Amino acid sequence: MVGGQIRYSIPEEMKKGSVIGNVAQDLGLDLKRLRSGRARIVTGGNIHYTELKTDKGILVVNERIDREQLCGDVTPCSFSFEVILENPMELHRITVEVLDINDHVPVFPNTDTPIRLEISESAAVGVQFPLQSAEDLDVGQNALQDYVLSPNENFILKQHANPDGSKYGEMVLQKALDRERHPHLSLKLIAVDGGTPQRSGTVNIDVTVLDANDNVPVFNQSVYKASVMENTIKGTSIITVNATDADSGLNRVITYSLSKMKGNAVNMFSIDEHTGTVSVSGQIDYEKDRKYEVRVEAKDHGGLTGSSKITLDVFDVNDNAPIINIMSFSSPVSEDAPPGTTVAILNIKDADADKNGEIKCSLDGKLPFKIESSLTNYYNLITDQHFDRESVSEYNITITASDLGSPALFSSTKLHLKISDVNDNAPIFNENCYSAYITENNSPGFSIFAVSARDSDWNQNARISYLLEDTQVSGSPISTYVSLNSETGVISAVRSFDYEQIKQLQLVVKAQDGGSPPLSSNVTVKVLIQDQNDNPPQVLYPVQTGGSLVAELVPRSADVGYLVTKVVAVDVDSGQNAWLSYKLQKATDRALFEVGLQNGEIRTIRQVTDKDAVKQRLTVIVEDNGQPSRSATVIVNVAVADSFPEVLSEFTDFTQDKEYNDNLTFYLVLALAVVSFLFITCLVVIISVKIYRWRQSRVTYHSNLPVIPYYPPRYSDTLGTGTLQHVYNYEVCRTTDSRKSDCKFGVAGSQNVLIMDPSSTGTMQRIQSEKSILDEPDSPLEVS
C-alpha cells in the first residue's frame, strides 16, 4: 500500500471549477494510472468541496468554500480528504488550506437598530458607557482591527480587548452634556477590519440626554408692551405672554403667575396660569392710573422661576364730565357795575386727557355776561353790559362746560345773581297833575286825597316820603289849609273850607326817595272845593226892617197880570244850590196874587175890585235847589188903594207885630246870658283843678331840669289854626330824678278831631308842655 500527502492552499470563495492543484503531477501519478486506478476522493462529510478530474489529473473546486462557515474563527482553516486509487491500492491525503479573504465586513448585532443610550445631562465627566462589539467573521488581518467613533465634543472612544482577543469599545464622557442644547446626540460607531480593501461596519448610537432641571423658564420678551382702554369689561384678554423652559418633561411644564404688585394693579389684572393670557379683572380708570407695570413669573415644576415685565398703557375714554367748582361768587352786584366786572371765578376740570379733557365753557341764553379763561382750568364770569335793576333785578345764570370728546360730555351749574339797587330813579307820580274834590264845611283832618308815586328802585332807595312844598294861598302858607302824611301821601284838610271864600287850592307835592343822594319829583294837586248847600237864600228886596213897614201900592184899577213887585233874592252857594224858586206860602187873598216860580214877580191874577181889602199880606218863601233845600221867607205888604191916606189908616195895627219882635229879642238875650254863665263857671273849675294838680306834681317830682318835649315826625305848628290829621302817640322822657318816668301818647288810632277854639293863641308846644306838667306821671295823654 502506497500513501502520500499533499497540502494545498487556496483562497476561499473560489469559483466552482477553479483548479486547486495538479494532483497527478503532485503525487507523481500519470493520468492513466488515475484512470486505471479509478481514483476517487473520499471525504468524511456530506459536502464535497473539491472534485478530481481524473482525465486531467487536477483537483478543482466543486462547491463554494466559505472559510467562515467551514472553520469559523479557527485558524488556520483546512479540510482534508483522501484520494484512493485501486490496482494497486493507493491512499493519498490531500489537505486543502482555505485561506481567508476579506469577504466579511464587521457587523454589529442588530445593525438596523441603533444603540440607544440615555444619559442624564447631569452625568459627571469621565463616566464610561460600554458599547456593543462588532463581529467580523474574517480572521487574521481581515478580522476586526479597530473602532472609530464619529467626531463629537462630548464623548471619546476607548477600546479594550477581551481575553479571547476580541475588541470592544467604551464611550467616555469628556464634556458635560447640555440637554437644552443637544437633547439628542446621533453618533456612529465604525468597526474597521485590516483587510485589503478595508471593510467596515457601522452602527448608530442614539444618545438621549435626560433632562436635569437646570434651566429656568425664559420669556420670549424681556418687556411686554400692551395697551388697554379704560372701562374695559372684566375678563377681556389684553396680551399673552410666552415663556419656554429648555428642560423637558415635567421640568419644562410652566405655570404663569403675576408677582406681587403695588397699588391698584393688584386687583386689576389676572393671568391664566396655563396659557399666560393676561386679562382684566378690575375696573380700569385712566384718571387714577395711566400706566401699569406688572411683573409676570413663569415657574417650572422643578421650582425654577423666570420673570418678565408687562407695561400696560391705559387709553383714555371720555367717561368723565367736566366738574365745575365755584371758587368765588359775588352776589349781589351793584347795578352801576361797569362792564368787565368779575362776578364769579370758576374752576372747571375734566379728569380725561387730550381732547376728552379739553373744556369749552358757555352760557345758556342771551345774558349780559361772558366767560373768559384766566389761568389753567380757571374761568371768570364777567359782566358784558350795564345793568338796569329796574328792568331785570336778578339773573339765573346757567354755565355749561362740555369737553371735546366723542360723544361730548357736559355738566352745568346755576348761579342766582341779584342786582343791588342804585338810586338812579326818581319817584314818578301816576299822573302829571291830580285833581281832588272836597265838599265845603268839612271837618278838620278830613282826608281829601292820596297821592301816590312809585320808585323803580328798591328798599331804601324806593322808600318814598311825601313833602308839601311851601306855596302861598291868598297870602297864607299852604300848610294852614292842608297837611300831608309823609308816608302815605294822604292830603288832609287842616281847616274847614268855605266854598264861598275859596273855591280851589293848588299845592305842589314833592315825592322824595330815601337814597343818597335823594332823588325827587313834584306833582301839582288841585283841590277843588265843592259847594254845599249851607247858605239859605238871602232876600235883597223887599228889605225887611224892624221899625217901619214897607208896602207895595196896587191901584184898584189894576188889570190882570199887574206887576205888584218883585222879590229879589240871592244864594251865595253855586250850582243847583243857588237855583232859587219862589212860592206863595200865605196870602190874605190867594185868588188875587201869584208869584212867578223863577223870577219872583208878584202879579195879580184877576181884576182888583172894590171888595178887596186894602191891606194884603203875602208870605213868599224862597227855596234853593240844594239837598236838602234851604229857604228864606219874606213878607210882602200890599196896599190895594188909590190914595196914600187910605193906606196909612189901614196899617196902624202893625204895632202889634213890633211888640212880638221885641219879646223874641228879649228871650234870645236871656238864653245867651245863661249859657255864658255856665261856660265861665266850668272854665274856673277846670283851671282850679289844673293848678291844684300842678302844685302837687311840683312837690312830688321836683327837678331843676327843663322839660324837653318830643315832637313826632311831620308835626307842624300852625299858630293855633293847624291841626293834626290823626290821633298820635308821643313818647316823652319825663325829667324826674329817677329818669325812669315817661309819658306816652297814643299812636294814630282815630279819625276824630277835636276842633280847638279859633280864638286860642297858644301854640301846640305850649299846650303840650302844660299837659305834660299837669298830667299824672306815667299816664298816657291823648292829644288830637
KEPA-668347 format. One record per residue: x, y, z of N, C-alpha, C in turn. Coordinates in pm, whole numbers, plus 50000, padded with zeros to 5 digits. Layout:
N
XYZXYZXYZ...
This chain:
784
500884988250000500005000050000500895012050000500535020949906501355033049891500545044749946501145053450020500465065250073501285077950054500595088850033501265101650019500355112950074500915124250091500125135650146500505148150071499415154850031499605167549957498815178350030499415190150037498745201550103498625212950005497395217749990497165229149901496655240849985496965252149942496415264350000495665271949891494415274349921493585281649825492785292149901492515302749833491645312649897490175307849897489485312649993488075309049998487305316249888486205310749873485275317149781485725316249636486525305449603486905303549464485705298249389485755301449262484645297349180484665282449159483535277449136483405263149108484175259748979484965249248985485765245548869487175251248872487385259948971488725265748979489715254749018490885254648959491895244348980492555246749113492515236449191493195237449321494675233249303494855222349232496215217549210496205205649115497395201849063497525190448973497945178749062496975171049091497195160149187498115149749125497815146648999498595136348934500055140148935500285151648902501675156148895502255156549035501425162149127501985163749262502205150149329501405140249291501575127049351502515118449267502895123049150503775115449064503015104448993501815106848966500985096848900500695101948760500645092148669500255096548536498765095648526498325100648417496885101448402496255087748385497025078548323496475065348302496245058448434497205060048516497065053748647495865058848720495605072248702494435077748769493165071748714493245069348580492045063748523491945048948557493065042148549493005027948575492805024948722493325032848797493175030448940491845036048997491055040648903489755046648941489915055149067490715065449041490995074849151489705082449190489515083149319488325089749369488655096549503487795106149536488005113949660487045108649763487595106349878486765101349988486825111950099485615116750138485515126850244484665121450356484805127450466484005123250580482705131050592482525140850514481305149150524480425147650403479395154650412478415154050303478715163750192479555173150227479815183550128481115180350062481095179949934482275177349854482725190549797483695196449865484175209549822485035208649696485635196949677486555195349563486115183949475486675183949356486365173349258487685170049187487885157249167489125152849100488815150048955489525156748875489375154648732490435144548691489995132048679490955121448651491525122448512490745127648423491235128748285492325139048273492365147448369493395157848364494315156948483493885149648578494745147948693494755160148784493715168548773493705180948852492565180248955492785188149058491775189449166491125203049150489835203349137489095215949115488065217649227487645229849234486615233549334485285228649287484665221149372483345215849336482205223949400482395228949520481395237049590482055249849644481195259849672481695272549727482295269449862483455274449878484155272150003484125285050081483455284950197483385296650283484135293250409485255299950423486105296650534485405298650665484615309750675483955312950800482925302250833482345296550727481375286050750482055272850781483175271850720483875259250734484605258350867485295269050899486145268451017485765278051127484885287451093484585297751193485785306551214486115308251340487235316951372488515309051399488485295851358489665287651381490655290051268491795291551305492855293651207494005284151239494785279251143494375280051002493185271150977492575273350866491355265950831491695256750714491405244450728491685234950619490715223450631490645216750525489845204550528490665194050454490505181650486491305170850428490385160450369490855154150274490125143150212491185133550156490735122350118491675112150070491355108949924492405106249855492285101549714492705087049715491785078849671492025064449671492155059949526493175051449505493375045249374493375030249400492965023349307492955008849315493955003449213494214990649238495054983049146496344990349113497224991349192497254988449334496594999449415496304995049531495625004049625496615014649669496095026549646496915037649693495975047349769496475052449872495685062249954496555074649977496045084649927496775097349941495865107450014496445114650114495695125250186496045138650126494985144750098495165158350044494545168150143495305177450186494805188150278494735201150201493615206650209493415219650142493225230250251494165238950255494055250150350493295261550282492265265150350491445276050294491955289150353492445296750268492955309850311491795320050316491875328050423490795337950442490965349450345489885353650294489855366150217488905375750290489115388350269488325398450340486965399750273486165389950296484845389850232483715392950331484085396050452483065399650550483405413150612482375420450630482535433350698482235431250845482825439650928482465438851069480965441651085480325434051161478875435451177478545436751326477725446951355477235448751491475935441151505475685436151619474395429651638473255439851620472215435551562471055444551539471495457351471472085454851356472605466551284471515476751253470325471851227469245481051192468725488951311469005484151426468555491251547469735498351608469645511551622470785518851678470965515451825472155517951866472465516552008471845528552079470975526252172470275537052241470825538452383471265550352407471795553452539471015565152597470685564352722470025575452793470965579952902471435592152885472435597452976471905610653032471915611953160471485624453223472475635353193471905647353173472795658453145473605662353266473215656853375473985659753496475085649453521475275640053424476315629853441477685636353451478515630153535479835635953558480775632453442481695641253420482705638953316483555626953356483845618153257484655606353283483855593553296482545595153297481715583253307481845575353177481955561853189482145553153073480835546253041480615544752912479405538452864479815527252766479775514252806480175503152718479295502652594479935498752484479235497852357479225483452310478325480852223478275467452163479535465052079479935452152078481095448551994480615444251857481415446951760481125442551623481735428551601481185421451511481685407951479482105407651334483385402551311483895401251175484295386651158483635379651069483865365451051485255362450994485795372750934487145370850883488095369251000489265364650963490245362351068491555368651026492345368851119493645374351090493575389251066494355392050962494385406350928493035411050879492275402350825490955406450775489915407650885490265403351002489325404251114489215418751164488325420951260488105434351319489385439251381489775450651338491025456151386490825468251478489785476251450489695489051524488255494051523487945502951627486655510151635486915525051619486055530951550486155545451530484805551751568484865562151653483625569551695483555582551617482385585051565482215597551488482555609451575483135619751513483585631351593482425638151668482665641751791481705649351873482485655751985481855664852052482545672452156482305667152296481475656852304481145652152437481805638852473481995630252372482465616752401483765613652326484525604952388485685598752322485515583552335486275576352250486155561752247487435555352302487185546552393488295538352444488045523952406489105516952355488975503152311489665493852411489025482552425489535472552517489505459152447490375449752488490445436052429489955426052531489175416952478488695406152561489785395452572489585386752666490595376052678490705367652552489635366552480489675358752357490285366452242490685378352270491315386252167490395395752094489115393852120488175403152054488265416852121487815426552046487895440452095486485445952117486435454752210485185461952234485535476352270484555485152257484795499352284483875505052393484325516052455483545523452556483595538352522482425544152539482395558752524482635564952661483515574652659483855581552783483415596252769482605600952870482115614952868483255624052904483605632152808484695641452833484225655952851482955658352818482385671952835480925670352876480545678252977479175677053031478155679252920477125671552931476045672752835475135684552869474505689552768473515700452785472295696752704471315692052775470135687252704469445698552628469555710452684468865721552621469525725152487470835722352477471495724952350471415712852260471675701552314471665689252234470895678652311469615678952297468855668752370469075654752314469485654052193469765641052129471115642052059471915631252076473185630252005473145617851917473425619551793473475608151699474925605851661475435595051709476835591751683476915579051598478015577151542478285564951463479515557951519479355545051539480495536751581480885527951462482105529551419482585522551298483585511751340483285499951297484215488751320485005486251190486325486151195487185485451076488065472951087488085465450974488985453950972490325457850908491235447750891492555451150836492755446050696491685441450635491815436150501492055446950398492335440750278492515449750165491605444850055490705452650011490385465950067489765464650206489935475350275489445475550413487935476250414487365468850505485925469050520485585473950660484405479350667483955484850797482465482450813482085482450938480685481750974480315493351067479145497651050478725509651126477435506651201477385512251317476145511951396475895526051451474635529751450474265543051502474095542451653474575552751715474405554051861473495566251885472355563751936471435574651970471555577352120472085588752149472235592852289471095602552324470285598452411469215607252461469685613452592469765626752590470235633752709469035635652800469085629252912467995630653009468095644153078466905649853095466855663653148467135663853296467855673953332468015677953472467505692253480466785695353583466145708453594467195719053621467915721953518468995731553530468745744253452467525745953401467215757853323465945764353379466025777353398464855784953441464005788153319462725789553337461875793853224462325807453174462305809153046462755821652984461615826852896461265839752919460235846052837460835850252704459975850452605460465854152473460675869152459460195876852557460455891252559460775895252702461755903652714462085908352848461055918452898460475926052805459455935752840458335934552737457145932352786455965932052701455265945552709454825949952596454095962652592452725960152532451735965652599450355964152552449575976552595448435977952539447555989152572446165983752603445455991452684444105987452724443266000052740442045999252696441126010452711440576010352853440446022252908439816022453040438356017953028437846013353140436486008053147436325995253066437455988553035437365975852964436635965753050435785957852985434965948053057435875937653122435495933753240436255923553310436265910653228437425904253227437585891853151438155893953013438285906552971438825909252839440325906052836440765898352735442175894852721442955906752667444115908752726444945920052686446145915352606446865906052662448095901452599448385887252650449095879552568449505866052608451025865752611451555862452726452995861252740453385846652716454635844552680455095831152649456505829252705456625818752783457915815252838458215800852800459455798052778459885784352746460925779852847460915766652868461895760752958462665750552876463975752052870464805743252788464825729052842464355727652964464285714253019463175706552951463015694452994462005686052933461175679353040460135673252994459285666053087458585675653180458445670953300457815679653399458635691953426459915690953399460765702553424460495713953326459805711253221459515721653124458055726153129457295719853216455895724053232455885736753316455315747253259455405760653319454005764953365453975771353478452765778253526453085792953540452105801153497452305815753497451585821853617452155832453665451535839853776452035854253771451245862853833451645876853845452255878653982453415884653983454075886654110453345897454188453665898154312453005907854398453195921854343452045928654327452065941954265451705952454368452165964254342451875975354431450625982654383449975989054480448885998054447447675991054388447045998154295445775993654240445915981954145447145979254099447315968653999447025954954055446955953554188446765940554249445475934154201444425942054199443115936554164442695939854022443615945253944443235949753810443395938853704444385929953725444705920453619444845906453677444615896953592444825882853626445445875953505446065864353532446735857053425446325842453431446125836653314445835822553307447145814953329447185806653432448435800353470448945790453366448065786253278448495776553178448845783153045448005792653004448215798752872449025811552877449105817852993449825830553002449045842452951447735840952935446915851952886446565861253001446915873952987446635884053088445285890353057444395890753155443045895953136442755906553241441725914453210441275924953302440405918553409440695921753533439875916453643439315927353731439675939753706439175950853787438695962153699438365973153765437875984953695439055993953662439355994953536440496003153493440016017353474440686026253542440316040353536441556048353496441476054353380442606062153328442956073753422441916079053486442146090753570442906087053698442876074353738443616070053856445016065253819445106056953719446396051653675446436051753523447386058753470447506059553325448466048953269449176042253360450116032253314450306022053426450366009453387450595998753482451845991153441452635987453540453765978653518453535966253603453425954953535453095942453602454245932753577454675925953683455725915953668455075902253665455405894853559454845881653540455935871353562455585860153625456535849653656456115836653589457135829153545456915815753490457715806053575457045796153625457675786753717457495772553665458635764953660458515751053617458265742253739458075729353710457755720353820458945717353907460085721153859461265719253942461475730654039460645740854028460735751954121461535763554071462105762553949462855773853897461895783953835462215796653851461285807353812461995817553726461315821253620461775832153535460735843353538461135855453508460205866853517460405876153400459355884053377459375894353274458455905553321458465916253247457675928053284456685931253173455485934653215454455938853119454155953553147454305961653046453965975853056452645977852984451645982553059450305984453004449985999253003449786004752886449376018652871447846019052864447266027452949445806028752953445406039952860444516036952769443986047052677442726053052737442666066152726441546073352788440266071552708439176070352782437836070352724437106082252785436326088852707435636100852756434496096752848434886093552971433896088853068433736098353186434366109853178434266119453287433756132753232432656137053287432136150253252432926160853328433016172753272433716183453345433076186053482433896189253577433446192453713433646207253735432546213853772432576228453790432596231353940433606238653983433716243154121433676258354123432786263654205432656278254218433646282654326434696289054284435716293454379435326306454447434656315054374434236327754431433016332754354432076338154428430856343154366430376355354443430236366454373429806379054435428366381854399427516381154498426106384454478425606390954606424976402554598424556409354474425686417754414425416421754290426316430754217425576443854195426276454754219425636467754204425256470054058424086476154041423626478153904424466488253827425286495953896426166505253825427556499353802427676486153821428966479653795429306480953647430526485053616430886486853475431076473453406430936473153274431236460653200432676456153226432836443353240434146437853272434326434553418433286437253498433356433853641433276418653658434186413253737434186398853763433116395453865432246386453826431156382253913431496369253985432106360053913432406346953972433696341553911434406333753990435596326553944435296311753954435426304953842435086290753836436346282653810436396271253872437446261453844436766249353779437136246853655436496236053579437576226153539437386213753579438366203353549437666191653482438426185353394437966172953333439106162853350438806152053419439846142353452440346134753330439626135653218440076128853098441286136053039441836130052932443056135552873442816139452729443756147352679443736151752540442416158452507441826154752395440566160952353439446158352453439516146752515438476143452612438536152452734439676158652757439826167252873439836181952840439736185352712439666199452675438256204552697438156216252756436876221252804436456233452722435176233552692434556245052629433456249952721433546262552760432616268152859431696278152789430416277552822429446286452758428326289852854427566299952817426396304452894425146301152817424136296852889422846293952827422026306752816421486308952697420636320552679421436333252654420696343852624421306356852600421306364652731422456365352790422626372152917423766382252904423726392752984424766403052975426056398953045426496386753016427726381653076428536374452969429776372353001430616364252915431646357253003432196346652950433166338653024434526339952957435516342853037436876343952988437766334653068438696328352998439636319453063440786327653119441186324353239442296331353301443486321853315443626315753429444666305753448444186292253397445056282453404444676269053360443526264053445442476259853377441266254353442440486264853519440826277553505440086287953575439396296853472438166300353505437356308553416436716319553498436626331353438435996342853503434676345853435433656347253518432356351953470432326366953490432296374353379432366388953388431156394953319430866407153360429726414253302430106419253164429106419753078429336423752939428556436352903427616440152989426796451952963426516458953095425916470553082425456477653201424146471253249423966471353380422766465553439421696476353458420486472053460419376480553500418486472153591418666474053720417936465753815416436467353800416016478953755414576481153742413996472753627414826469453531414366460653422414526446053459415706442653506415966428853549416666429653683416016424653787416556425653922417426413853959417326403053884418136391353917418296382853791419336375153791419636366653676419866352353724419276343253652419576329053671420556325053561421776323353600422866320953505423186306053505423046300053388423396285953373424696285053294425706279753359427026278353298427206263653260427466261353133427626247753082429076245653037429666235053087431026231253048430956217852977431496217252857431496204752781432916201952733433236189052721434546185452670434456183152519435586180152459435646178352314435706163752275435306155152368435286140952338434156137452244434136124852206433086120052116432526107052174431296107152219430426118952228430856128052342430526140652328430916150452428430086148752555430746150852667430056150852796430036165052849429006168052923428896181752973428276181653112428486192453180427866194753311427566209653320426686212853409426296226953421426036230253567426096242853596425786247853728425006260853712424226263853812423386275853807423806285453916423866297853878424156308753971422966318253973422566321754093421466331354107422076344554149422156353654055422816366454079421756377254098421856384154209420966395354236421696408454206420926417854156421466430954124421066440554235422046446154302421746455554410421386469054349420526475854421419956488254368420896500054389420876508754292421506521854300420416532154279420486542654356419416552654350419546560754221419066554654113419176561153983417816564353922416776562654000415426565653951414706574454052414256585554003413466594454088412036589154099411366592254208409966588054219409136593854105408186586154060407326590253949405876589453996405156600453979403736600454013402936593853902401796588653939400956581953841400366591753741400186603853783399596614053696400496626253696400386633853587401146646453581400516657153668399226656153684398506665853765397296658853824397066661153951395936654954020394866665354047393656660854043392516669254081391776661954191391546669054301390846663254415389646672054449388696665954507387456673154539387126671254686386696682254746386246681754886385056690954900384136686054971382916694154996383186703855109382726715755090382946725855193382306721655325382686728855429382226726055565382716712455614383826708255558384406695655602384936696955743385156685255805385766685355938387256686855923387936694156009389396694756005389986680756023390986677655944391566664255948390946654855846389966659355775389316650955675390296648055559390386635455523391296631555415390696635655282391456643655211390966648855084391336639454970392606635854966393096628554850394436622054890394776611754820396056605054845396846604654714398006610854716398886609954600399736597354615400126592454504400936580354508402006581354401403186578654442404326578354350405006564754362405616560954258406356548254259407816551054223408646542954281410076544254257410566530454214411166530054096411606517154043412786511454120413406519454202414496514354283413946505154392414866501154480414496490854576414926494854716414156489754810414476491254951414516506154988415626510155051415686523955098415606533754983416156529954870416096539054754414686540554699413826531154734412446531954686411476536454795412016539454913411156544055022410846558854999409626561454975409216574854933408626582455051409066594755064408466604055160407836615455080406656619255126405916629855058406056642655139406406653155068406596666355131405726676555061405276685855139404436696655087405316708755062405376712754936406186724354901405526737154958406386746455000405886759055056405346767854944404046769054943403376778354850402396786954929401956797354865401036806854930399666805954865398666806454951397286807154906396656819154974396346828954894395746841454946396606847355056397926846455037398846852355133399156843755252398536832155263398796823155377399516810755327400386805255414401076792855373400066781755345400436773355252399536762355215399326752955332400306752655427400186743655541399066747555635398536759955621397396763855704396096758555648396176752755530394966747455467394936732155467396066726755433396106712155423397386707055488397366694255523398556687355573398756674855488399996670055490400356658655406401056648155491400526636155486401186625055554402396620955471403586621755531404806619455455404966604855412404276595755480404416581655445403356576955348402126581055374401026575955291400676585055176401096597655182400746606955077399306611955086398696609955202397306614255220397296629255251396516636255171396346650655191395096652555275395256659255387394116661455479393886676355496392646679355523392276693455545392646697455686393296708855698393626714155830392456721855888391686727755804390556735855848389326732155767388286737755809387026736055736386986746555626386716741955505386716750955391385316756755369385366768755315384116775655280384196778955132383356772355058383376774154913383196788754875382426795454958382126809254924383346818354942384346813355022385546821355041386676817054946386826804054929387886798954842387346786954767387586787154640386976776654557387986765754517389236768354522390216757754491391566761154553392316750454579393676751754627394596744654528395726750654504396716744354417397986742654498398346730354518399516727554601400476718654523401736719054563402796711154498403296700954600403206688254560403666677354646404966671954587405956670754674407236665154632407386651054689407676641854600407966628154642409486626354639410046622854752411496621554766411836607754818412776601054751413146587754797414196588554906414546576854960415476576255072416886573355031417196574854902418546572054857419526582754899420766580354865421806590054897422666592154774422616603854713421726614954748420296611854707419336618254775417926615354743417526621554609416606614954543416016620054419414556623054445414036632654373412656636754399412006641254269410686642154277409896647754167408666654254228408106663754154406946671554203405726668954117404606670954180403336670054109402406680754166401586685854080400626696154121399296689454152398746693354266397446688054308396486699954318395426698854243394366709154250393246703754337393006710654447391926706854536390736716054505389736710154447388556717754410387526716354521387136727854578386166727654688384776727954627384026718054664382676716854610381676723654704380766729854640379766737454716378826728154789378436732354907377436725554987376296735455014375176730155016374026739055036373956743355181374876752155216374976756755355374516771155373374066777355270373576791255280372126791955229371256797355315369866799355269369806811355175368836811755097368676823655011368566836355096369096846855044369026859955109368156869255022367166874655089366206883455019366786897555016366996901954897367516915654880366396926154874365296921454820364146930854810362866922554815361906926554886361846938954966362676937755092363256949155132364096949455250363206948555373363626939355464362886937555587363496946555694362706955455751363186964355857362346961855980362976964356093362256961856218361376973356262361696985456227360966996856282359907002556191359937000056065358997006155972358466995755878357306998755829356666989555736356756995155596356956985755506357006989555365355916981755296355146988755219354046982255150354066986455005353626976754924353516979254781352086983854752351976994054672350677000154643350156994954511348916989854516348276984554395346986992454375346866999454266345617006954244344486997354216343317001454250342166992754231341816991054084342426999254006342146997953864343146988653795343956981653877344996972953818344336961553744344876958653626344336947753545344986934453586344546924153521345106910653542346566910753493347456905353577348866904853541349616917253580348966925153660349616937353704350816933553792352006939453764353206936753842353156944753968352986937254079352906944054208354306947454255355156937754259356536939554300357316927154258358556927454282359396915954251360286912754372360156900354414361006895954525362376892354466363356899154513364716896754465365516889754577366036878054547366826870354646368056864454576369056862354654370276856054603370696844954699371476835454643372046824554725373526823954693374336825954797375786826454774376356812754736375566802354751376016789354703376086789654551376516778554495376666778054350375946765954295375836766154166375216754654101373746753854134373306741454147371886739654174371526744254314372576745354400372296750654533371896765354526372196771754415371866785954401370656788154309370076777054262368856778654180367686781254273367086792654259366006796954350364656795354284363736791754368362326791154324361466798754427360446805054378359596813654462358206807554468357696807554591356346802254611355586811254707354346811654683353466819554771353006810454883353486813355003353166804655115351826808555180351676821355209350446826455269350016838955193348766841155194348246853555131346876856755190346626869555202345306873655251344236869155154344546870355030343606865854927344436858654821344416845354829345216837654735344726839054593343506842954580342946843854445343316856654376343986865454449344286878554389345706879254335346656872254402348076873754363348696860054334349726860954255350556849154230352016853554222352916844054248354356846854246354976838554134355766844954053356496837653947357496827854007357436815253962358266804754022359756807554005360116813153893361526815053864362006829353887361126838853863361586852753870361136860153994360236854354074359796860854198358896872754177358326874254059357436885654033356066882754090355536892654166354196891454222353256899154130352286891854074351336897953981349916894354024349036902953977347616900054003347156889653903346266881253952345766870753865344286873253828343726884453882342376888153844342246903253856341156908153819340866922553826340616926153972341306936854016341076941754152339696948354157338966945354265337606950954282337566959054409336466965654426336306973754546336116965154669335756953154647335546944454762336866939554823337916940354749339196935454801339666944454914340226937855017340716945155132341886953755091342006964755164343116973655133344436967155175344466961555291345706955755342345776940955300346776938255219347046924455175348446920255226348486909055294349776904155350350146891155277351256891555209351726879955134353006874455198353036861655220354266855055270354846846855155355986851155110356646844354998357856836555052357926823855014359056815455054359976813654933361246816054960362266814554855363096801954889363086792054801363826779354822364916777754715366036772354765367056768654665366846754054623367736749354533367556735854477368506725754539369076729254657370026720254721369326708454786370186698954831369696687154901370406686255035369696688855145368286693455148368216708255112367076712155071366916726155028366836735155149367276747155127367166757555229366286768855174365666775855268364676786055222364736798355310364166808355257364006821055331362576826355305362056832755404360666838055394360686853255399359916858655315359776873355314358276876955314357956887055391356556891855399356426904455314355566903455224355316914855134353936920755170353956933255210352706940255240352246947555115351076944755081350496951054960349276959055003349226971354958348076980154987347296982054858346026978054866345156979754750344376992654774344857003254715344207016254737344637025554627343837035654615344177045554513344897057454571344877059454711345507071154771346317066654891347297074154932348177070855041347507072055177346597082355201345957083155335345147070655364344567065555266343767053555288344677041955331345837041855274346767031155307347267032655449347547044955491348107047455623347187043255734345877046055715344917042655820344787027555836344977020655733344797006155739345986998955803347167004955807348376997955856348787001955996347877008156074348217012056210348327000056302347736989256273347756977456361349076969556350349966974556279351266967456267352126968656392351696977156489352466978656613352456966056695351406958156672351386945556746352516936256701352756936856576353866928756528355196933356585355316946056602356556951456660356756946356802355696945656879355796940757017356226925957017355706918656922356076904456914357576902956888358086911256803359516910556772360356914456893359886924256972360646928457091360706917257193359606909957212359606898757307360586887757264360636884857136361556874557086362996878257113363346890757097364706895357121365076893857267364146896457356364416895257499364776880957536363996871757486364276857657522365636852957467365996857357354367286853557298368426858857383368366871357429369406877157513369526869657644368376865757700368376858457826369056844857812368726838157706369346824957685370856826157668371306836157600372726838257581373446840857711372826848457802373446851457931373586838958015372576830458012372646817958092373776808958041373866807457913374916798957856376296804457888376466817457883377756823557913378136821258058377196821858147377486819758288377956805558314377246796058252377646782158272379046779458215379376785158105380696783258045381796788858133381576800958188382606807158273382796798958400381696793958455381796785958578382626773358553382356766258444383136754058412384596757258390384876768258325386246772058298387006774758426386376781558521387026784458651387326771558725386366762258724386556749558795387726741858734387766741358602388846733858535390196739958565390296753158563391576759658591392006757058734391066757258826391396754558968391956740558985391306730958921391776717158933393166715758873393396721958762394696721358697395776727258784395506738458847396506744858934396806735959053395806729659107396006720959223396876709059186396556703159077397346691559035398776695558998398926707358945400276711958911401126713859036400526719659139401266721459265401646708059326400726698559319401036685359374402206678759299402216679759170403286673559092404616680559115404606693459140405846700659166406476696359298405646693259393406156688959523406736674859511406016666259438406426652159431407616650159338407626656759227408666654759125409436667559101410026672359206410796684559192412106681959117412366690159021413616688658944413956702058885415286704558874415756716958813415946715958664415776703758607415996702058463414776706558386414986712058269413836716558188413136704558125411896706858093411106696758023411426697457873411776686457819412146685957675411016678857603410206685957533409096679257462409616671957341408936661557302409276653557182408176655457081408546660256965407566662356859407696651256759406606645956719406666634956622407076639956486407506630656403407846634856265406636640656195406946650156107405926656456023404956665156105405336668656228404486677456306404746691656262403696699156246403846713356210402876721656294403376732356346402536741356423401996752256332400736754556341400106764356251399536776056329400156779356443399766791256520398316790556563397956778656606396606777556659395576774256557395936775856431394936772956326395146759456264396306753056293396566739856233395936728756314396036717356259395516705356328396296693356279396176682856351396756670156309395676661556252396056653356154395036645756084394566633656164395416628456252395036616756329395406618956474395026609956554395486609756692396866603456695397816609656762399176604756766399556600856908400416590856919401046587557048402446593457047402756600657152404096605957166404706600057291405996596157281406686590457395407716600557440407546605757564408366616757614409046612157742410346614657751411046611457875410756622357977410166618458088409876628058196411166630858270411436643458299412726647458356412686647058508412426635458563412466633758708413846629358748414056629058880415366624958928415656610558894414616602158896414846588058868415166585358724414776594458638414976592958493414266580658438413276575758511412596563658467411146566158429410606577458469409206580158435409126584958292408036581858230407836586658093406366589358072406116595957962404736599657928404476594557788403466586557772403176580157644401936586057583402046588857455400916594057378400556583657276399306581357259398826570757169399146573657024399426563156945399686564656801398396567156728398516569856598397326573356519396316562156527395236564956585394256554356605392846558656578392596571156547391206575556528391176586956430390066588156365389856599156272389176611056343388746609156466388056620156536389016631456563388556643256542389396655156558388706664756652389436669456745388916679656837389256693256782388256700856750388476714256694388696723856808389826730356802390156739856910389486753256884389416760356988388806773656978389676782356890389106787256785389936795756695390516807856763389896812056873390416824156938391656821357019392026808257035393206804957115394466809357042395346815257115396626819857057397796811657106397546801857193398646793357241399106783657134400356780457139400896770957042400726756757093400836747757002400726733457038401836729657134403016735657114404116732257203403786736157347403246748157362402966752657499401886744257562400866741257486399786733157541400286719457579401126714057495401666700657523402536700857647403336711457660404186712557778403336713457903402266721357896401406722558014400766709258048400346701957948399716689157976400716679358034401976680357987402996671258040403246674058187403146686758226403426690358366402226687158454401026689858400399846688658484399346674558496399596666458394399086652658398399816644558502399206633158539399826623858632401046617458567402046613858644403206606758588402796593258532403496589958427403296577058361401896575258308401146585758294399776584458241399776588458096399096580758009399066584457867398186596457845398626605857762397846617857727397576617457580396336617957543395926617257403395586631257358396316635857259396106649257205395636647957064394656654957030394176654256892393886668156842
